[in-house]
Structures are given as structure tokens and as C-alpha cells.
Amino acid sequence: QVHLVESGGGTVQPGGSLRLSCAASGFGFSDYTVTWYRQRPGEERELVAQISAVGRSTLYSDPVRGRFTVSRDNTKNMVWLQMVNLKPEDTAVYYCSAAGGIYWGRGTQVTVSS
């Protein structure tokens, strides 16, 4: 059975940091690009960051570039999203997805508020 489980969300003040984790199981994780998305209240889901199957290539959306870093360890079937200098507009539910959107986690809430 395929599982993608996000964790690490929470509430932080502006300027703070969080590290999100995505644990995968049940499929050939190391064969697939993994993408982090977020969905803010009342908005559509948007791509945040992406990492290629072996981790050599990454991609970031303009709002997060320079503040977020995506990484993975295929020996552990894990992907991380390190987020620094968080802003209130980063408040959203964050999801990880693999296999071109076939597999999704349930999301983890990130709230940035003073």
C-alpha cells in the first residue's frame, strides 16, 4: 500500500523556520520526482518545490526561492523541505506528491503568525 506522510508543520512567528518531512512507502520512491505543494485558504494548490529522482535537480517557485530548500535521501525514502525566513503568506497546508501527481500525502499545516 502506498503511503506519503507529511510531518513537521506547526505555528511559527514571521522570520522563523520549519523543516517539513515526507515519508514514503509502498512504491519505488527512488524512481520518482517528488514535489511539494501548498494550498492557502481559498486558493488553488500551488507548486512550491520539486526534486528529481536522484536529487540532482531542484526547482522552486518564485515566492520561496532562496528561503526554502528541498532535499531527499533515497536510502530512507524521505524528502524534506527546509523553510527559513517564513512569512505570513507562507501559511498553508503543505503536501508532498510523487509519480507525477499519482501519489499524495494528506498534508501538514504551516501557520506563520505573530
C-alpha positions in Angstrom: 0.0 0.0 0.0 1.3 3.4 -1.0 1.8 6.0 1.7 3.1 9.5 1.7 3.1 11.1 5.2 4.0 14.7 5.8 5.0 16.0 9.2 6.8 18.9 10.8 4.2 21.6 10.4 3.3 24.0 13.1 2.9 27.6 14.1 5.9 29.9 14.0 6.5 33.6 14.1 7.5 35.6 11.0 11.2 35.0 10.3 11.1 31.6 11.9 12.0 28.2 10.4 10.4 24.9 10.0 11.5 21.6 8.4 8.8 19.5 6.8 9.3 15.8 6.2 7.7 13.5 3.8 8.0 9.7 4.4 7.2 7.4 1.6 6.5 3.7 1.4 4.8 1.2 -0.8 6.2 2.2 -4.2 9.5 2.8 -6.0 10.3 6.0 -4.3 13.7 6.5 -5.7 12.4 6.3 -9.3 10.3 9.4 -9.0 10.5 13.2 -8.8 8.9 14.5 -5.6 7.0 17.7 -5.5 6.0 19.9 -2.5 2.7 21.8 -3.0 0.8 24.2 -0.7 -2.7 25.3 -0.6 -3.6 28.6 1.1 -7.2 29.2 2.3 -9.5 30.0 -0.5 -6.8 29.4 -3.2 -5.8 26.6 -5.5 -2.9 24.3 -4.8 0.4 25.6 -6.0 3.8 24.1 -6.6 6.4 25.1 -4.0 9.5 23.0 -4.7 10.5 19.9 -6.6 13.4 17.5 -6.5 14.4 14.9 -9.2 14.5 11.2 -8.6 18.2 11.1 -7.6 18.2 14.6 -6.2 20.5 16.3 -8.7 17.9 18.7 -9.9 15.7 21.0 -7.9 13.1 23.6 -8.8 11.4 26.4 -6.7 8.6 28.7 -7.2 9.5 32.4 -7.2 7.9 33.2 -3.8 10.0 30.7 -1.9 13.3 30.6 -3.9 16.2 31.5 -1.6 14.2 30.7 1.5 13.2 27.0 1.0 15.4 24.1 0.3 14.2 20.7 -0.8 16.3 17.5 -0.3 15.9 13.8 -0.2 17.5 10.6 1.0 16.5 7.6 -1.1 18.0 5.2 1.3 15.5 6.4 3.9 12.6 7.1 1.4 12.4 10.6 2.8 12.1 14.1 1.4 12.5 17.3 3.4 11.5 20.9 2.9 13.6 23.2 4.9 11.9 26.6 5.3 13.6 29.7 6.7 12.6 33.3 7.0 9.0 32.3 7.0 6.4 34.9 6.1 2.6 35.1 6.9 1.9 34.4 3.3 3.6 31.0 3.7 0.6 30.0 5.8 -0.9 27.0 4.1 -1.3 23.2 4.1 1.8 21.7 2.6 1.6 18.4 0.6 4.1 16.1 -0.9 3.4 14.3 -4.1 5.2 11.7 -6.2 4.9 10.0 -9.5 3.5 12.9 -11.4 0.7 13.5 -9.0 -0.4 9.9 -8.7 0.5 9.7 -5.0 -0.3 12.4 -2.4 0.0 12.8 1.3 -2.7 14.3 3.5 -0.8 17.4 4.2 0.6 19.3 7.2 -0.5 22.7 8.3 2.0 25.6 8.5 0.9 28.8 10.2 3.1 31.9 10.3 1.7 34.4 12.7 2.9 36.8 15.3 
